């Protein structure tokens, strides 16, 4: 029994005649009559009573009309849901993002995307950047948001392994213990001379904050008294809050660090910013839900993986 035959039957009963139903369905009356006759043969029971006044459903026909209404309604619902998947407004995604980007940038992205595609569930995890990259390659995550110090070099190194999208600059700011509210703004880089500085562990897989800070201090001849290391940016902040060190940290949108008990200052001269990059597996933009999210992140930026020199991010 074909769905098309059920639709034809429902149209005949609703129209009250084969002639009216044929016009409604844009079919010839003989073709419609053949289709209804075939349906009755498959059912093994008469479904319509034909008279000069038109047609009326038999008892079996009334049962079929009610049952087919449920079936066709479910089919229409399935098709509607599939269209939402195809439009990228329904589905589920996993996003791995470094914690710094979780402070404000990721929530703003989720808020804007939910207004446009509320049926897409986005699950979040916050691993280190090299782990986030592995999750994408293993298909345990759909996209990863990380920070890098030299975006063109990173893009050239990973060309072909990822689809890369530029998510903008992330400035570096001075972060001091809470008692140093009298520090000038902007804060001279020279203020870190002979002080204890805390930096996260460096990793050759993703050159990021340690490399950027060391390059800035070296360029301006600033030599800290000591450099303490912490596993991550987040674990370095308690050391600053405790007055045991100071730091130069990324602050997306210059608002994220305000939630901690620290003093935040712009730097003079200002170090080169880090770059937020979003990584997805190759061809990800062709997947409806993921492509829609990547388009929101990148618009109107271009994908840097195509030409990291022309688009030096």
C-alpha positions in Angstrom: 0.0 0.0 0.0 1.6 3.2 -1.2 1.4 6.5 0.7 0.4 8.2 -2.6 -2.7 5.9 -2.8 -3.7 6.9 0.7 -3.4 10.6 -0.2 -5.5 9.9 -3.3 -8.2 8.1 -1.2 -8.3 10.9 1.4 -8.7 13.5 -1.4 -11.6 11.5 -2.9 -13.5 11.2 0.4 -12.9 14.9 1.3 -13.9 16.0 -2.2 -17.0 13.8 -2.4 -16.4 12.7 -6.0 -13.7 11.3 -8.2 -14.1 14.2 -10.6 -13.5 16.9 -8.0 -10.6 14.9 -6.4 -9.0 14.4 -9.8 -9.1 18.2 -10.4 -7.6 18.8 -7.0 -4.9 16.3 -7.5 -4.2 17.4 -11.1 -4.9 13.9 -12.4 -7.2 12.6 -15.0 -10.3 10.9 -13.6 -9.5 7.5 -15.3 -6.0 7.5 -13.7 -7.5 8.3 -10.3 -10.2 5.6 -10.7 -7.5 3.0 -11.5 -5.5 4.0 -8.4 -8.6 3.7 -6.1 -9.5 0.4 -7.6 -6.0 -0.9 -7.0 -6.2 0.3 -3.4 -9.5 -1.6 -2.9 -8.0 -4.7 -4.4 -5.0 -4.5 -2.1 -7.3 -3.9 0.9 -9.6 -6.8 -0.2 -12.7 -4.9 0.7 -14.8 -2.1 -0.9 -13.8 1.3 0.4 -16.2 3.6 -1.5 -19.9 3.5 -2.4 -20.4 5.1 -5.7 -23.6 6.8 -6.7 -24.9 9.5 -9.0 -24.4 11.9 -6.1 -20.7 11.1 -5.8 -18.9 8.7 -3.5 -19.2 7.9 0.2 -16.8 5.8 2.3 -17.9 2.4 3.5 -17.3 1.3 7.0 -13.9 0.0 6.0 -13.3 3.2 4.1 -14.0 5.3 7.2 -11.5 3.2 9.1 -8.9 3.6 6.4 -9.5 7.4 6.3 -8.9 7.7 10.0 -5.9 5.5 10.0 -4.4 7.1 6.9 -4.8 10.5 8.4 -2.6 9.4 11.3 -0.1 7.8 9.0 0.1 10.7 6.7 0.4 13.1 9.6 3.3 11.2 10.9 5.0 11.1 7.5 4.5 14.8 7.1 6.0 15.3 10.6 9.0 13.1 9.6 9.5 15.1 6.4 9.3 18.4 8.3 11.9 17.2 10.8 14.2 16.0 8.0 13.9 19.4 6.3 15.0 21.1 9.6 18.0 18.8 9.7 18.7 19.8 6.1 18.4 23.5 6.9 20.8 23.1 9.9 18.1 24.2 12.4 17.9 20.8 14.1 20.6 18.4 15.4 23.4 18.2 18.0 27.0 19.4 18.0 29.9 19.1 20.3 32.2 22.1 20.7 35.6 21.9 22.4 36.8 25.4 23.5 39.7 26.5 25.6 38.3 27.9 28.9 39.4 31.5 28.1 36.9 31.6 25.3 34.2 30.2 27.6 34.2 33.4 29.6 32.2 35.4 27.1 32.8 34.6 23.5 31.2 31.2 23.5 28.1 32.2 25.5 27.5 35.1 23.1 27.8 32.7 20.2 25.4 30.2 21.7 22.9 32.9 22.5 22.9 34.3 19.0 22.8 30.8 17.4 20.0 29.6 19.7 17.8 32.5 18.5 18.3 31.4 14.9 18.4 27.6 15.4 16.9 26.7 18.7 16.6 23.0 17.7 20.4 22.6 17.6 21.8 21.4 20.9 25.5 22.4 21.4 27.4 20.4 24.0 30.5 22.0 25.4 33.8 20.6 26.7 36.9 22.6 27.7 40.1 20.6 27.1 43.6 22.0 26.4 44.0 23.1 22.8 46.0 20.1 21.7 43.4 17.8 23.1 40.6 19.8 21.5 42.4 19.3 18.1 42.6 15.5 18.8 38.9 15.4 19.6 38.0 16.9 16.2 40.2 14.5 14.4 38.7 11.6 16.3 35.2 12.9 15.6 34.5 13.1 19.3 34.0 16.9 18.8 32.6 18.7 15.8 34.7 21.9 16.2 37.4 23.3 18.5 38.1 26.9 19.5 41.7 27.6 20.5 44.1 30.5 20.8 47.3 30.7 18.8 50.2 33.1 18.7 51.1 32.9 14.9 47.8 32.2 13.1 49.3 32.2 9.5 52.0 29.8 10.5 49.5 27.5 12.3 47.2 27.6 9.3 50.0 26.7 6.9 51.1 23.8 9.2 47.6 22.3 9.4 46.4 23.0 5.9 44.3 20.0 4.8 44.0 18.5 8.3 41.3 21.0 9.4 38.9 23.5 8.1 40.0 26.7 9.8 37.9 29.8 10.6 39.2 33.1 12.1 37.3 34.1 15.2 39.1 37.4 15.7 41.8 38.9 17.9 42.2 38.2 21.6 44.2 41.1 23.3 46.8 40.5 26.0 46.4 42.5 29.2 48.4 43.0 32.4 47.0 41.1 35.4 48.1 42.2 38.9 47.2 41.1 42.4 44.1 42.7 43.9 46.0 45.1 46.1 47.6 46.9 43.2 44.6 49.1 42.2 46.8 52.2 42.0 48.6 50.7 39.0 48.5 53.0 35.9 46.3 52.3 32.9 47.8 51.6 30.5 50.5 49.7 32.4 54.0 49.9 31.0 55.5 46.6 30.0 58.5 47.7 32.1 56.4 47.2 35.2 57.1 43.5 34.9 60.9 44.0 35.3 62.3 42.0 38.2 58.8 40.7 39.2 57.6 37.1 39.3 55.6 36.3 36.2 53.3 33.3 35.8 52.8 31.6 32.5 51.0 28.4 31.4 53.0 25.5 30.2 54.1 25.8 26.6 53.4 23.1 24.0 55.0 22.8 20.6 51.7 21.6 19.1 50.0 24.9 19.6 52.3 27.9 20.2 50.2 30.4 22.1 50.4 32.6 25.2 53.9 31.7 26.5 55.5 32.4 23.1 53.6 35.7 22.7 54.5 37.0 26.1 58.2 36.0 25.8 58.4 37.7 22.4 56.9 40.9 23.8 59.2 41.0 26.8 62.3 40.2 24.8 61.4 42.9 22.2 61.3 45.6 24.9 64.1 44.3 27.0 62.0 43.4 30.0 63.4 40.7 32.3 61.2 39.2 35.0 62.9 38.1 38.2 61.4 34.6 37.9 58.8 32.8 35.7 56.5 30.4 37.4 54.6 27.9 35.3 51.0 26.6 35.7 49.3 23.9 33.8 46.8 26.3 32.2 45.8 30.0 32.1 43.0 29.2 34.6 45.3 27.7 37.1 47.6 30.7 36.9 44.9 33.1 38.0 44.8 31.9 41.7 48.5 32.6 42.0 47.9 36.2 40.9 44.9 36.5 43.2 47.1 35.3 46.1 49.7 37.9 45.3 52.4 35.3 44.5 52.8 36.5 40.9 51.6 38.8 38.2 50.7 37.9 34.6 50.1 38.8 31.0 47.0 37.0 30.0 44.5 36.9 27.1 41.2 38.7 27.8 38.6 38.1 25.0 36.6 41.3 24.5 38.5 42.8 27.4 35.8 41.7 29.9 36.5 38.1 30.9 39.1 38.7 33.6 36.8 41.1 35.4 35.1 38.2 37.1 38.3 37.4 39.1 39.8 39.2 42.1 42.6 40.8 40.1 43.5 44.1 38.7 43.4 44.2 34.9 45.3 46.9 32.9 45.9 47.6 29.2 49.6 47.3 28.3 51.9 49.9 26.8 53.3 49.1 24.3 50.6 46.6 23.6 51.8 43.1 22.7 50.6 41.4 19.5 47.3 39.8 20.3 46.6 36.1 20.1 44.1 34.8 17.5 41.1 32.7 18.2 40.7 30.0 15.6 37.9 27.5 15.1 38.9 24.1 13.7 36.6 21.6 12.1 37.2 18.5 10.1 37.6 19.1 6.3 34.3 19.5 4.5 32.5 20.4 7.7 30.9 23.5 6.3 28.9 21.3 3.9 27.1 19.6 6.9 23.9 21.7 7.5 24.0 22.2 11.3 27.8 22.5 11.6 28.0 24.7 8.5 25.4 27.0 9.8 27.3 27.5 13.1 30.7 28.0 11.3 29.0 30.6 9.0 27.9 32.5 12.1 31.4 32.4 13.5 33.2 33.4 10.3 30.8 35.9 8.7 32.1 37.9 7.0 35.6 36.5 7.6 37.1 34.1 5.1 38.4 30.7 5.9 42.1 31.3 6.5 43.1 27.7 5.5 42.5 28.6 1.9 45.2 31.4 1.9 46.9 32.2 5.2 49.2 34.7 3.5 46.5 36.6 1.7 44.3 36.5 4.7 46.9 36.9 7.5 44.4 37.1 10.3 
